[in-house]
Amino acid sequence: MAILEKNYEVDNRTGLNHEGPDANIPVRRLTATSIIGDRVENPIGENLGKIDNLMVNLHSGHIEYAVIDFGSFLGIGGKLYAIPFAELRLDPDRELFILNRDKDYLKTIPGFDKTHWPDTNDHSYFNDVNTYWGTPYPNSNY
């Protein structure tokens, strides 16, 4: 019986379903639902939490921030932190994101409670967040 070899690059362009361990390698795009819930670790493997949500700039269409749930246990306690999405690096083999910071750093940056979000349309909140990351607000016009 002949074994057919798959050409995943061709499959991806056709819109047909593809399978196998390398079907989406290299990873270029992910759905929001596949990112939300992903673990976040630092380079030495410390658990920094999970991605709770994504903040999308409606004018540019870019993900500006990942909202990280840090310090909770079984969804109780902890705080949420807005992390510039550009600070995260995907580790596709381990199916998680890497943030190049330690746990103590997350304890020093502005966070918020799960039941009391900041005004996400207020530039001052994100300007404060970006001060800690050393990055300017991605699009100060919006």
Disulfide bonds with the S-S distance in Angstrom:
none
